[in-house]
Amino acid sequence: MQRSRSNNPRPDTLTVTAVPVTALGVVVGTSVGAPLLLCGPVSLALGLVLGVLLSAAMGPTEPAEARAPRTFGVRALLARAAHETRPALRDVDVRVDVAPAKLSATGHPECLHRAVADLIVQAARRSPPGGVVTLAARSAADGVRLEVVDEGSGDCGAGLADARRIVHRHGGAMRTEAARPYGCRVVVDLPGV
């Protein structure tokens, strides 16, 4: 049976990464005088982020049938991507706005999740502290339109190659444009259900 990669974090990789990073963070943090109640959660969050990154790099396998295109809820996809990227966002909020609420799309949700998460992280990097990244999804004439809007300087061309590749593999298109009054908008058009 053919095997392929998935973006689901492997529990063994998370444990192998999170436990030592958490322990090291607590030891180092307390040795420099940081309160234990602060060191533990911060170290654990870093360990989990590193575990997810390492797990994605190692790539657990799953049957090829599990990666067949399927219909999925867009709100759930965007909310999950926003939640899972939270540790990497530093002082930037993410707002999810989907209409209609039961909007759905067809494709490989794990791949699209990876693309959306990457777009969120890139938008957060461009945003000032206290900024907001908006994830919006609407029904479009030919399918679904996703928008990722930041409040940065408007320079949004870099760091989008992986997301663009995933969108194109789904038969979609991606473009960037200036947002008003400031910031950047990444528009992703996906084919309909």
Residue pairs with C-beta under 8 A, 6 or more apart in sequence:
1 63
1 64
2 63
2 64
3 61
3 62
3 63
3 64
4 61
4 62
4 63
4 64
4 67
5 59
5 60
5 61
6 59
6 60
6 61
6 62
6 66
6 67
6 110
7 56
7 110
7 111
7 113
7 114
8 55
8 60
8 62
8 110
9 51
9 52
9 55
9 56
10 55
10 58
10 60
13 51
13 54
13 55
13 58
14 48
14 51
14 52
14 55
15 51
16 51
17 47
17 48
17 50
17 51
17 54
18 44
18 47
18 48
18 50
18 51
19 47
20 47
21 43
21 46
21 47
21 50
22 40
22 43
22 44
22 46
22 47
23 43
24 43
25 39
25 40
25 42
25 43
25 44
25 46
25 47
26 36
26 39
26 40
26 43
28 39
29 36
29 38
29 39
29 42
29 43
30 36
30 39
45 87
46 87
48 87
49 87
49 88
52 84
56 114
67 108
67 110
69 106
69 107
69 108
70 106
70 107
70 108
70 109
71 104
71 105
71 106
71 193
72 104
72 105
72 106
72 107
72 109
73 102
73 103
73 104
74 98
74 103
74 104
74 105
74 137
74 144
74 146
75 96
75 98
75 101
75 102
75 103
75 137
77 105
77 109
77 112
77 113
77 116
78 96
78 98
78 116
78 135
78 137
78 146
79 96
80 113
81 113
81 116
81 117
81 120
81 135
82 94
82 96
82 120
82 135
84 117
85 94
85 117
85 120
85 121
85 124
86 94
88 121
88 124
89 120
89 121
89 124
89 133
90 124
90 129
91 129
91 130
91 131
92 124
92 127
92 129
92 130
92 131
92 132
92 133
93 131
93 132
93 133
94 120
94 124
94 132
94 133
94 134
94 135
95 132
95 133
95 134
95 135
96 135
97 134
97 135
97 136
97 137
98 136
98 137
98 138
99 137
99 138
99 139
100 139
103 137
103 138
103 139
103 144
104 193
105 112
105 143
105 144
105 190
105 192
105 193
106 191
106 192
106 193
107 170
107 190
108 170
111 166
111 169
111 170
112 166
112 167
112 170
112 190
114 162
114 166
115 162
115 163
115 166
115 167
115 188
116 135
116 146
116 148
116 163
118 159
118 160
118 162
118 163
119 148
119 160
119 163
119 186
119 188
120 133
120 135
120 148
122 156
122 158
122 159
122 160
122 163
123 133
123 148
123 149
123 150
123 152
123 156
123 184
123 186
124 131
124 133
124 150
125 159
126 150
126 152
126 153
126 155
126 156
126 183
126 184
127 133
127 150
127 151
127 152
127 183
128 151
128 152
131 150
131 151
131 152
132 151
133 148
133 149
133 150
133 151
134 147
134 148
134 149
135 146
135 147
135 148
136 146
136 147
136 149
137 144
137 145
137 146
137 147
138 144
138 145
139 145
140 189
140 192
142 189
142 191
142 192
143 172
143 189
143 190
143 191
143 192
143 193
144 189
144 190
144 192
145 187
145 188
145 189
145 190
146 187
146 188
146 189
146 190
147 185
147 186
147 187
147 188
148 185
148 186
148 188
149 179
149 183
149 184
149 185
149 186
150 156
150 179
150 183
150 184
151 179
151 182
151 183
152 182
152 183
152 184
153 182
153 183
154 178
154 179
154 182
154 183
154 184
155 184
156 176
156 184
156 185
156 186
157 176
160 174
160 176
160 186
163 174
163 186
163 188
164 174
167 173
167 174
167 188
167 190
168 174
170 190
170 191
171 190
171 191
172 188
172 189
172 190
172 191
173 188
173 189
174 186
174 187
174 188
174 189
175 186
175 187
176 184
176 185
176 186
176 187
177 184
177 185
177 187
178 184
178 185
179 185
